[in-house]
Amino acid sequence: MPLNVLQLGPVPPPEGGITRNIFAIRDELLAAGHRCSIVATSKSERELEDKDIHYPRTKRELLQLLRTLEFDLLHLHVGGDITPRVLSLAFACTVLARERCVLTMHSGGYALSDAGRNATPMTFAGIVFRRFSAIVAVNESLAEMFRNFGVIRRVSAIPPFALRPPARGTLLPDELQAFCENAHPLFVSVGGLEPDYEPLLQINAFRKVREIMPNARLVIVGGGSLRSQVEQVVKTDTDSIILAGNIDHDVTLALMSKADALLRITLFDGDAISVREARYLGTPVIATDNGMRPPDVELVPVGGEAQLIAAMSKVKKRQPIDLTCLASENSNIERVLDLYESVAANSK
């Protein structure tokens, strides 16, 4: 029997790992003959023209949508810091959805935070989490944390990524294409211009690398609060550094496939989808060590500028793989839909 699923979470643009997971689930639901609506829980740069995506302006509007929209199952996606405000929203979802409520926590490193390490059943977080019909943890350390919160049998460890090549015919913007053609090697940083992604450290490291690799180029994908500051810093480097901003996901994939190395440099990070996508596309990755990177990633410590320079200095020009030979990997999303079926069956 078809399901009508309501997802809550951030809606692009800007586009990040959580939003890609939400839309991958939606695509799989629709392909299987189900229905899916989305309620945005954060501000978007612009609103997509889609009758099944809702953009409440206030908390009251959001709660009113939850009361009036029809759904068989509600799926809340949360990431970043799990604040009292986030927990309050989670609690409201369990009240309004009753026994038809799923939670995915995308904060892969949350288990290492003070709240995660001190997890006990009698905390407010523990009380809220136990009200969900099922919980998806994006890695095993999060799954164990939920068990410490008292959620015993309803936790599934399901990585959030679905892997696919860029859509056929995807082209880079002309300026970006010309910039990449002259790169030897090409570094692509995916994260954004927020303090957590240390764009200034990456720029400083790249400048050192360029002293020995004069044809090296750096593309930084993503926007953020440091945009004006970073623009000032790189205004003398426009021949070697380009700030691409928030670009379409398919364009990002195409750019990553051309890169000689992906940079994922952060102060705090989970199981970044961009890292998984880069390896799927055959692109080497240099990333901050967060204890959960894939085994073939070149690791550098948090704040390790010297180590980043050393890692970047070893990167060589490579031959990109044939993207037409790549098959999509959607098994994680299929597991989520199986979970929906189980929750729906048990709530009858």
C-alpha positions in Angstrom: 0.0 0.0 0.0 1.4 3.4 -0.9 2.8 5.5 1.9 2.5 9.3 2.4 5.8 10.4 4.0 6.4 13.9 5.4 10.1 14.8 5.8 11.4 17.7 7.9 14.8 19.2 7.4 16.9 21.8 5.6 15.9 22.5 2.0 18.4 23.7 -0.6 19.8 26.1 -1.6 22.4 26.0 -0.1 22.7 22.3 -0.5 24.5 20.0 2.0 24.6 16.4 3.0 21.3 16.4 4.9 19.4 17.9 2.0 20.9 15.4 -0.4 19.8 12.6 1.8 16.2 14.1 2.1 15.9 14.4 -1.7 17.4 11.0 -2.4 14.8 9.5 0.0 12.1 11.5 -1.8 13.2 10.4 -5.2 13.2 6.8 -4.1 9.7 7.1 -2.5 8.2 8.6 -5.7 9.9 6.0 -7.9 8.3 3.3 -5.8 4.8 4.9 -6.1 4.7 6.5 -2.7 4.1 10.2 -1.8 6.5 12.6 -0.1 6.2 16.2 1.2 8.9 18.2 2.8 8.8 20.9 5.4 11.8 23.2 5.6 13.2 23.6 9.1 15.8 26.3 8.2 16.0 29.3 6.0 16.8 28.8 2.3 18.4 31.3 -0.1 15.4 30.9 -2.4 12.3 28.8 -2.4 11.9 26.0 -4.9 8.7 26.0 -6.9 7.3 22.8 -5.7 3.8 22.4 -4.2 5.0 19.6 -1.9 7.7 21.6 -0.3 6.6 24.0 2.5 8.5 26.9 3.9 7.1 28.0 7.3 8.2 31.4 8.4 7.8 30.8 12.2 7.7 28.0 14.7 3.9 28.5 14.9 3.5 28.1 11.1 5.7 24.9 11.3 3.6 23.4 14.0 0.4 24.3 12.1 1.7 22.5 9.0 2.3 19.4 11.1 -1.3 19.5 12.4 -2.9 20.1 8.9 -0.7 18.1 6.4 -1.8 14.6 5.8 0.9 11.9 6.2 1.3 8.3 7.2 4.8 8.7 8.6 6.9 11.7 9.7 10.7 11.7 9.3 12.7 14.4 11.1 16.3 15.1 10.0 18.6 16.9 12.4 22.2 17.9 12.2 24.8 20.1 13.8 24.5 20.9 17.5 21.4 19.2 19.1 20.2 22.3 21.1 17.1 22.5 23.4 15.3 24.1 20.4 16.0 21.1 18.2 14.9 18.7 21.0 11.7 20.7 21.5 10.9 20.3 17.7 11.7 16.6 18.0 9.3 16.3 21.0 6.6 18.1 19.1 7.0 15.8 16.1 6.5 12.7 18.3 3.4 14.2 19.8 1.8 15.1 16.5 2.9 11.9 14.6 2.3 9.6 17.6 3.6 6.1 16.7 4.6 7.0 13.1 7.8 9.1 13.7 11.4 8.5 12.5 14.5 10.5 13.4 17.8 10.6 11.6 20.7 12.3 13.4 23.2 13.4 10.8 25.7 14.8 13.3 28.2 12.1 12.9 30.5 13.5 15.6 27.8 14.2 18.1 28.6 11.0 20.0 32.0 12.6 20.9 30.4 15.8 22.3 29.9 16.3 26.0 26.1 15.6 25.6 26.9 12.4 23.6 29.5 11.1 26.0 27.3 11.8 29.0 24.2 10.2 27.5 21.8 8.6 30.0 18.2 7.5 29.8 17.0 10.2 32.3 18.2 13.2 30.4 15.7 15.3 28.4 17.4 14.1 25.2 17.0 10.5 26.3 13.3 11.0 27.1 12.7 12.6 23.6 14.7 10.0 21.7 12.8 7.1 23.2 9.5 8.6 21.9 10.5 7.9 18.3 9.2 4.8 16.5 12.6 4.3 14.9 16.0 6.1 14.9 18.5 6.2 12.0 22.1 6.8 13.2 24.5 7.6 10.4 27.3 5.6 12.0 27.8 3.0 14.7 29.2 5.3 17.3 25.9 7.3 17.1 23.9 4.1 17.4 25.8 3.1 20.5 25.1 6.6 21.9 21.4 6.2 21.4 21.5 2.9 23.3 23.1 4.8 26.2 20.1 7.2 26.0 17.9 4.1 26.5 16.8 3.5 22.9 17.5 -0.2 22.7 15.7 -2.0 19.8 14.7 0.8 17.5 18.1 2.1 16.3 19.4 1.4 12.8 22.9 2.4 11.7 22.4 3.5 8.1 24.9 5.8 6.3 23.2 8.8 4.8 24.7 8.8 1.3 23.4 7.7 -2.0 26.1 7.7 -4.8 25.5 8.6 -8.4 27.5 10.2 -11.2 26.5 13.8 -12.3 23.4 13.9 -14.6 24.3 13.2 -18.2 25.1 16.4 -20.1 26.1 18.4 -17.0 28.6 21.1 -17.9 30.6 23.5 -15.8 30.0 27.2 -16.2 32.3 28.6 -18.8 34.5 30.6 -16.4 34.9 27.5 -14.1 35.6 25.2 -17.1 38.4 27.5 -18.4 39.8 27.8 -14.9 40.0 24.1 -14.4 41.5 23.4 -17.8 44.7 25.3 -16.8 45.1 23.5 -13.5 48.0 21.2 -12.8 46.9 20.0 -10.3 43.3 21.0 -9.5 42.2 21.1 -5.8 38.5 21.3 -5.0 37.4 22.2 -1.5 33.8 21.3 -0.6 32.4 22.7 2.6 31.9 26.4 2.5 33.0 29.7 3.9 32.2 29.1 7.5 34.7 29.0 10.3 34.2 25.3 10.8 35.6 24.6 7.3 38.8 26.7 7.9 38.9 28.4 4.4 41.7 30.8 5.4 43.9 27.9 6.6 43.2 26.1 3.2 44.1 29.3 1.3 47.3 29.8 3.3 48.3 26.1 2.7 47.5 26.4 -1.0 49.7 29.5 -1.4 52.6 27.5 0.0 51.9 24.6 -2.3 51.7 27.0 -5.3 55.3 28.1 -4.7 56.4 24.6 -5.8 53.4 24.0 -8.1 52.9 27.3 -10.0 50.0 25.8 -12.1 48.0 24.6 -9.2 44.5 25.9 -8.9 42.0 25.8 -6.0 38.2 25.9 -6.3 36.2 26.5 -3.0 32.6 25.3 -3.3 30.0 26.7 -0.9 29.0 30.1 0.7 28.9 31.3 4.2 29.4 34.0 6.7 33.1 34.5 5.9 32.4 35.3 2.2 33.4 39.0 2.3 36.5 38.3 4.4 37.7 35.5 2.1 37.0 37.6 -1.0 39.3 40.3 0.3 42.0 37.7 1.1 42.0 36.1 -2.4 41.5 39.3 -4.5 45.2 39.1 -5.5 44.9 35.4 -6.3 42.1 35.3 -8.9 44.3 33.5 -11.4 44.7 30.6 -9.0 41.7 30.6 -6.5 38.1 30.8 -7.4 35.1 31.0 -5.0 32.4 29.0 -6.7 29.7 29.7 -4.1 26.6 27.5 -3.8 26.4 25.6 -7.1 24.0 22.9 -8.3 24.8 19.4 -6.9 25.3 17.9 -10.4 27.8 20.7 -11.2 29.6 20.0 -7.9 29.8 16.3 -8.8 31.2 17.1 -12.3 33.7 19.5 -10.7 34.8 16.8 -8.1 35.2 14.3 -10.9 37.7 16.6 -12.6 39.7 17.4 -9.4 43.1 15.9 -8.7 42.2 16.0 -5.0 39.2 16.9 -2.9 39.9 18.9 0.3 37.6 18.3 3.2 39.2 20.4 6.0 37.1 21.0 9.1 37.2 21.7 12.8 34.2 19.3 13.3 32.7 16.8 10.9 30.7 13.7 10.5 30.7 11.1 7.8 30.8 13.7 5.0 28.9 12.7 1.9 31.3 14.8 -0.2 34.1 12.4 0.8 32.1 9.4 -0.2 31.1 11.0 -3.4 34.7 11.9 -4.3 36.0 8.4 -3.8 33.1 7.0 -5.8 34.1 9.3 -8.6 37.7 8.1 -8.3 39.0 11.4 -6.9 41.7 11.3 -4.1 40.7 12.9 -0.8 42.7 14.9 1.7 40.6 15.3 4.9 40.8 16.3 8.5 41.0 13.2 10.7 37.7 12.8 12.6 38.0 9.1 13.3 35.5 7.9 10.7 37.0 8.6 7.3 37.1 5.8 4.7 40.4 3.9 4.8 41.9 5.3 1.5 41.6 9.0 2.6 44.8 11.0 3.2 44.4 12.3 6.8 45.6 15.5 8.4 45.0 16.7 12.0 42.7 19.5 12.9 44.4 22.8 12.3 47.4 21.0 10.8 48.5 23.5 8.1 52.0 22.0 7.8 50.5 18.5 7.3 48.0 19.8 4.8 50.8 21.5 2.8 52.7 18.2 2.8 49.7 16.2 1.6 48.8 18.7 -1.1 52.4 18.8 -2.3 52.2 15.1 -3.2 49.1 15.4 -5.4 49.7 14.7 -9.1 47.7 15.3 -12.2 45.4 12.3 -12.9 43.3 10.9 -15.6 39.6 11.1 -14.6 37.6 7.9 -14.8 34.8 7.3 -17.4 31.7 8.4 -15.5 29.4 6.5 -17.9 30.7 3.3 -16.4 29.6 4.2 -12.9 26.4 2.6 -11.5 24.4 4.4 -8.9 24.6 3.0 -5.4 21.3 3.4 -3.6 21.2 0.6 -1.1 21.3 2.9 2.0 18.1 4.7 0.7 16.4 1.4 0.1 17.1 0.5 3.7 15.4 3.6 4.9 12.3 2.8 2.8 12.3 -0.7 4.3 12.4 0.9 7.7 9.3 3.0 6.8 7.4 -0.1 5.8 8.2 -1.7 9.2 7.2 1.4 11.2 3.9 1.7 9.2 3.1 -2.0 9.7 3.8 -1.8 13.4 1.6 1.3 13.9 -1.6 -0.3 12.5 
